[in-house]
């Protein structure tokens, strides 16, 4: 098996892990959170962060070394759209990640984080916006692979 196959596999797997982690967060987060579910969300967000960094690194490797060539990607408008959506998702994830990291103080004391309904609604909205945005990345990748703009 060649390195380009492994990099592509890690790229796709990491993308799926991002989506799975966000889905777990969306279905687990609620105003009446218990300690077990709070830990699930914190761990899922850590997995999400690691997977997102892996998507970014493997994506860069694919553009530079293993894909259709840097020229192809840099002259393709859907490459920029795909990257912009990925960056948007990253920006949307900042507030939830900081919020979940702040829970660690309570969780390490074996206490449930206290959540206001308004904050839970905002966190859920942001997570759902991330998931919705993530849905378009494979579409843009498919368009990139099949439509040549050079």
C-alpha angles and dihedrals in degrees: 000000000000127000092246090060091050093048091048091048092050089048094054095039092051091050090053091048090053091053093045093049092050091047090053090050092049094050096042102044113095137143094255097055122173125209094256093053092044089055090048090055094046091049092044090052091051090051088048091052094049091045092048091052089048090051089052096047095044090045091055090047090050093051095047103035116006112031134069092300134280092268092057094052097040091053095047116095093205090058089063092044091051092048091047091053090048090051090047090054089050091053092047090053096056098082096045092047093050089047093051092047089053088057090065092080091060095038093053087056088050090248128135114245112250110236129190116218090237092056093046090052091050092048091049091048091052093046091048090048088053091050092047092049092047089058091070098052095078089047091054090045090053091050090048091052094050106033118065116206099175 
